[in-house]
Amino acid sequence: MIQPNVMVWIFFVVFQAGTGNKLTIGRNTVINGAKIWLGNGSELHIGDDCMLSYEIIIRTTDGHAIMDATTGAILNNQRNACVIGNHCWVGLRTIVNKNAQIPDNTIVASGTVLTGRFSETHTVIAGNPGRVIKTGVVFSDKSIYALMHDSNQ
């Protein structure tokens, strides 16, 4: 489900095998360039008022089975969900892997690889694997120039 006022420039979604795959994109979200793989009944939830830069990859599933070498049992056959909270800014060439969770009011630095779940809001996450590198931050969709020259200040 895509909510009102979503702007998408380059968007590529692959629905792989499985039923129950779900994609939701919240209000006033801008996606400049993302490739998304949904499969095996997985979900991706992108919150309201988010900004996703270019060349972002989001994979909610492994895509291929990983099996126990002795028994042949499939080890990665669980349903997964990725969550990008409200008012998040996801930088250029970020990779979001299955079960990653980005809380509300988070900045994800360019080139970050997200493999885990984060819960603290108002942070910057960066690196491979991603980790919190700064707390107590917010961002604006306005440029630095616009904020410095805003006549209402």
NUBAMI-470367 format. One line per field, with one value per residue: residue in one letter; x, y, z of N, C-alpha, C, O in turn. Coordinates in steps of 0.1 Angstrom, whole numbers, plus 2048, in hexadecimal, padded with zeros to 3 digits. Example, Ala and Ser with C-alpha at 12.3 -4.5 7.8 and 13.67 -1.06 7.14 Angstrom:
% NUBAMI-470367
rest c(A,S)
n_px c(884,880)
n_py c(7C7,7EA)
n_pz c(84E,847)
ca_px c(87B,889)
ca_py c(7D3,7F5)
ca_pz c(84E,847)
c_px c(884,881)
c_py c(7DF,800)
c_pz c(84E,84F)
o_px c(88E,886)
o_py c(7DF,80B)
o_pz c(855,850)
% end
This chain:
% NUBAMI-470367
rest c(M,I,Q,P,N,V,M,V,W,I,F,F,V,V,F,Q,A,G,T,G,N,K,L,T,I,G,R,N,T,V,I,N,G,A,K,I,W,L,G,N,G,S,E,L,H,I,G,D,D,C,M,L,S,Y,E,I,I,I,R,T,T,D,G,H,A,I,M,D,A,T,T,G,A,I,L,N,N,Q,R,N,A,C,V,I,G,N,H,C,W,V,G,L,R,T,I,V,N,K,N,A,Q,I,P,D,N,T,I,V,A,S,G,T,V,L,T,G,R,F,S,E,T,H,T,V,I,A,G,N,P,G,R,V,I,K,T,G,V,V,F,S,D,K,S,I,Y,A,L,M,H,D,S,N,Q)
n_px c(808,806,808,7F9,809,823,842,853,870,884,87D,87D,86E,86F,85B,860,85D,843,827,814,825,82D,82B,82E,82C,830,81F,829,843,862,872,88F,89F,89D,8A1,88E,88A,872,867,85C,847,84D,850,851,852,84F,851,83E,847,862,883,893,8B1,8C5,8CC,8C6,8C4,8AD,8A7,891,892,8A6,8A7,8B3,8B3,8C1,8CF,8D0,8ED,8ED,8D3,8C3,8AF,89E,8AC,8A7,88C,879,860,866,86C,872,876,873,872,85D,865,880,8A1,8B1,8D0,8E4,8EC,8E6,8E2,8C8,8C2,8B0,898,8A2,89E,896,893,87B,882,89E,8BE,8CE,8EE,900,908,905,901,8E6,8DE,8D1,8BA,8B0,8A9,8AA,8A0,8A6,8C0,8E0,8E9,903,91C,92A,925,907,906,8FE,90A,907,8F2,8D3,8CB,8BA,8AA,8A5,891,898,8B2,8D3,8DA,8C0,8B6,8C7,8C2,8A8,88D,87C,888)
n_py c(7F4,816,835,857,872,869,869,85A,852,840,820,7FF,7E1,7C0,7A5,788,764,756,75D,778,78D,7AF,7D2,7F2,815,833,853,871,869,868,857,854,841,81F,7FC,7E0,7C1,7AA,78D,76B,76F,787,7A9,7CC,7EB,80C,82B,84A,869,865,866,857,852,84D,82E,81A,7FB,7E3,7C6,7AE,793,775,769,752,730,726,70A,6EF,6DC,6C1,6B8,6C4,6D6,6F4,712,72D,735,747,760,782,7A4,7C5,7E5,807,823,840,861,85D,85E,850,849,84C,82E,81C,7FC,7E8,7CD,7AD,7AD,7C5,7E2,803,81E,838,85A,859,85A,84B,845,84A,82D,81A,7FA,7E9,7D2,7CB,7D1,7F1,807,81F,841,85F,85E,858,840,82C,81B,7FA,7DD,7F0,809,81C,83D,857,86A,87B,88B,89D,8A0,8B5,8BA,8CF,8E2,8EA,904,90F,90E,91F,937,93C,952,952,94E)
n_pz c(800,7F7,804,803,7F2,7EC,7DD,7C3,7B1,7A4,7A6,7AE,7B1,7BC,7BE,7CC,7CE,7E1,7F8,805,806,80F,80A,816,814,823,828,817,810,800,7E6,7D6,7C9,7C9,7CD,7D4,7E3,7E9,7F9,801,812,81F,82D,828,837,833,843,849,83A,832,823,809,7FA,7DD,7CB,7DE,7EF,7F9,809,812,817,814,7FB,7F0,7FB,81A,827,840,840,847,84C,839,83E,83A,844,844,842,84B,851,849,852,849,856,852,864,86C,85E,855,847,82E,822,803,7F1,805,815,81F,832,837,852,85D,871,872,887,88E,884,87B,86D,853,849,829,817,82B,83A,844,85C,873,88E,89A,8B5,8C2,8BE,8AA,8A0,88F,879,86D,858,853,861,866,880,89D,89C,8A4,8BA,8C3,8AD,892,872,855,839,82A,81A,826,81F,81A,834,842,836,839,83B,850,868)
ca_px c(800,80D,800,7F9,814,82F,849,85D,877,888,878,87D,86A,86E,853,864,854,83C,81B,813,82F,826,833,827,834,828,81C,833,850,869,87C,896,8A4,89E,89E,889,887,869,864,85A,83D,853,84A,858,84A,857,848,83B,851,86F,88B,89C,8BA,8C7,8D3,8C4,8C0,8A6,8A4,88A,894,8B3,8A5,8B6,8B2,8CD,8CB,8D9,8F5,8EB,8C5,8BD,8A5,8A0,8AF,8A4,87F,870,85B,86F,866,87B,86E,879,869,859,86F,88E,8A8,8BA,8DA,8E9,8F2,8E4,8DC,8C0,8C0,8A4,895,8A7,894,89B,889,877,88C,8AB,8C6,8D7,8F9,902,911,903,8FB,8DE,8DB,8CB,8AF,8B4,89D,8AB,89C,8AE,8CE,8E6,8EE,90D,926,927,917,903,906,8FB,916,903,8E5,8CE,8CA,8AE,8AE,89B,891,89D,8C0,8DA,8D9,8B3,8B4,8CF,8BD,89A,88A,873,890)
ca_py c(800,822,840,863,87B,862,86B,850,855,834,816,7F1,7D7,7B2,79C,77A,759,756,765,781,798,7BB,7DE,7FE,821,83D,860,87B,863,869,84D,858,835,813,7EF,7D9,7B3,7A5,77F,762,775,792,7B6,7D9,7F6,819,834,857,875,860,869,84D,857,844,821,813,7ED,7DD,7B7,7A9,785,771,766,744,728,721,6FD,6E8,6D3,6B3,6B4,6CA,6DF,702,71A,73B,735,74F,76D,78D,7B1,7D1,7F1,814,82B,84E,86B,857,862,845,84F,845,821,814,7EF,7E4,7BE,7A7,7B0,7D1,7EC,811,825,846,865,853,85D,840,84B,843,821,812,7ED,7E7,7C4,7C9,7DA,7FC,80B,82D,84B,86B,859,856,832,82C,811,7EC,7DE,7FD,80B,82A,845,864,86A,888,893,89D,8A6,8BD,8B7,8DB,8E2,8F2,911,913,910,92A,943,93D,95F,951,94A)
ca_pz c(800,7F6,80A,7FB,7F1,7EA,7D0,7BF,7A5,79F,7AF,7A8,7BC,7B7,7C7,7CA,7D1,7EE,7F9,810,806,811,809,81A,814,82A,823,816,80F,7F3,7E3,7CA,7C1,7D2,7C8,7DF,7E1,7F3,7F6,80C,81B,827,82D,829,83B,833,84A,844,83A,830,817,806,7F0,7D1,7CB,7EB,7ED,804,807,81E,818,80F,7ED,7EE,807,821,82D,848,838,84B,84B,82D,843,837,850,843,83C,854,84B,84D,850,84A,85A,852,86C,867,85E,854,83B,82A,818,7F7,7F1,811,814,82A,831,83E,860,862,876,874,88F,88A,885,87A,861,84F,840,81C,817,837,838,850,85E,880,893,8A2,8BC,8C6,8B4,8A9,89F,882,877,862,858,84E,862,86C,88F,8A1,89D,8AA,8BF,8C5,8A1,88A,865,84E,82A,824,819,830,81A,81D,842,846,830,83B,841,85C,874)
c_px c(809,804,801,806,822,835,854,863,87C,885,876,879,868,866,857,85A,84F,830,81C,81E,827,82F,82A,831,82B,827,829,841,855,873,882,89B,8A5,89A,89A,886,87E,866,862,851,842,84C,854,84F,853,84D,845,847,85F,876,894,8A4,8BA,8CE,8D2,8BF,8B9,8A2,89E,88B,8A2,8B2,8A8,8B6,8C0,8C8,8D5,8E0,8F2,8DC,8BE,8B2,8A8,8A1,8AA,896,875,86B,863,867,871,872,877,86F,865,865,87D,894,8B3,8C3,8DD,8EF,8F1,8DE,8D5,8BD,8B4,8A4,89C,89C,89B,890,885,882,89A,8B1,8CF,8E1,8FA,90B,90F,8FD,8F3,8DA,8D4,8BF,8B4,8A7,89E,8A8,8A6,8BD,8D3,8EC,8F7,916,921,92D,913,903,903,908,913,8F5,8E0,8CE,8BC,8B3,8A2,89C,895,8AC,8C6,8D8,8CB,8B0,8BC,8CA,8AE,896,881,87B,893)
c_py c(80C,82D,84C,86A,874,865,861,853,848,829,809,7E8,7CA,7AA,78E,770,75B,75F,76D,78C,7A6,7C7,7EA,80A,82C,84A,869,876,865,85E,850,84C,829,807,7E6,7CB,7AE,796,777,768,780,79F,7C1,7E4,803,823,841,860,870,865,85E,852,84D,837,819,805,7E8,7CF,7B2,79A,781,76E,757,73D,726,715,6F7,6DD,6C4,6B0,6B9,6D4,6ED,70B,728,73D,73C,75B,778,79A,7BC,7DD,7FD,81E,838,857,866,85C,857,849,846,838,819,806,7EB,7D5,7BA,7AA,7BC,7DA,7F9,819,832,850,861,857,851,845,843,837,818,805,7EA,7D8,7C1,7D2,7E4,801,81A,837,856,867,85A,848,832,81F,803,7E3,7EC,7FD,819,832,853,863,879,891,893,8A2,8AD,8B9,8C4,8DA,8EB,901,917,916,91C,937,944,94A,95E,94E,957)
c_pz c(800,7FA,801,7FC,7F1,7DD,7CE,7B2,79E,7A9,7A8,7B3,7B5,7C2,7C4,7CF,7DF,7EE,805,811,807,811,80D,81A,819,823,822,815,801,7F1,7D6,7C2,7CB,7CA,7D4,7DB,7EC,7F0,803,816,823,825,82E,82C,83B,838,842,844,83A,823,815,7F9,7E4,7D4,7D9,7E7,7FA,801,814,820,812,800,7EA,7FC,80D,829,836,840,83B,848,83F,831,83F,843,850,83D,845,84C,851,84B,852,84D,85A,859,865,868,85E,847,839,81F,80C,7F9,7FE,80E,820,828,839,84D,865,866,878,87B,889,88C,885,86D,85F,845,833,81E,823,833,845,851,86B,882,89C,8A9,8C0,8BB,8B4,8A9,890,883,86B,863,853,858,869,87B,891,8A3,8A3,8AF,8C1,8B9,89B,87C,85F,83F,823,823,824,82C,81D,82B,847,841,831,842,84D,869,87C)
o_px c(812,7F9,80A,80E,82B,82E,85C,85C,877,88B,86F,881,862,86A,853,84F,855,82E,823,81F,81D,83A,81F,83C,820,82E,832,84B,84E,87C,87C,89C,8AE,892,8A2,880,882,864,864,852,83D,843,85F,845,85C,842,849,850,868,86F,89D,89E,8B0,8D5,8DC,8B7,8BF,89B,8A4,886,8A8,8BC,8A1,8B8,8C9,8BF,8E1,8D9,8F3,8D9,8B3,8AB,8B4,899,8A9,893,86A,872,866,85F,879,867,882,864,868,86D,885,88D,8BC,8BE,8D9,8F7,8F9,8D7,8DA,8B6,8AE,8AE,89B,891,8A5,885,88D,88B,8A2,8AA,8D6,8DE,8F7,915,916,8F5,8FA,8D5,8D0,8BB,8BB,89D,893,8AE,8AF,8C5,8CB,8F4,8F4,917,915,939,91B,8FF,906,910,91D,8EC,8E8,8D0,8B4,8BE,897,8A7,897,8B2,8BF,8D5,8CA,8AA,8B7,8CC,8A8,89B,87F,875,899)
o_py c(80D,82F,84D,869,87A,864,85E,855,845,82A,808,7E6,7C8,7AA,788,774,760,767,76B,792,7A7,7C7,7EB,809,82E,84D,868,87C,865,85C,850,84D,829,807,7E5,7C9,7AF,793,77C,765,783,7A1,7BF,7E6,803,825,842,85F,875,869,85B,856,846,836,813,803,7EA,7CC,7B2,794,789,770,751,743,723,716,6F9,6D6,6BC,6A5,6B4,6D9,6F1,70A,72E,745,738,760,778,79B,7BB,7DE,7FE,820,83B,857,86A,85E,855,84D,83A,836,811,805,7EC,7D1,7C1,7AA,7BF,7DA,7FA,81A,838,84E,864,858,84C,849,837,837,80E,804,7E8,7D2,7B5,7DA,7E1,800,820,836,857,86D,85B,845,837,819,802,7E0,7F2,7F3,822,82D,859,85C,882,89D,88A,8A7,8AB,8B6,8C4,8D4,8F3,909,922,920,923,942,94C,94D,968,94C,956)
o_pz c(808,7F5,7F8,806,7F6,7D3,7D7,7A8,793,7B4,79F,7BC,7AB,7CE,7BA,7D3,7E8,7E5,80E,81B,801,817,807,81F,814,819,82A,819,7F7,7FA,7CB,7B6,7D3,7C1,7DE,7D0,7F8,7E4,80E,822,82E,81C,834,825,843,833,837,84C,840,81A,81D,7F0,7E2,7DE,7DD,7DE,805,7F7,81E,82A,80A,7F8,7E2,806,805,831,834,838,832,842,83B,829,840,84C,85A,834,846,843,85D,842,85C,847,860,853,85A,871,867,83D,841,814,80C,802,801,804,82B,81F,841,853,871,861,880,876,881,895,88E,862,868,83A,833,826,824,829,850,848,86D,879,8A6,8A3,8C2,8B0,8BD,8B0,887,88C,861,86E,84E,858,86F,881,889,8AB,8A8,8A8,8C0,8BA,89D,87B,863,83A,816,82B,82A,834,822,82F,850,847,82A,84D,854,873,887)
% end
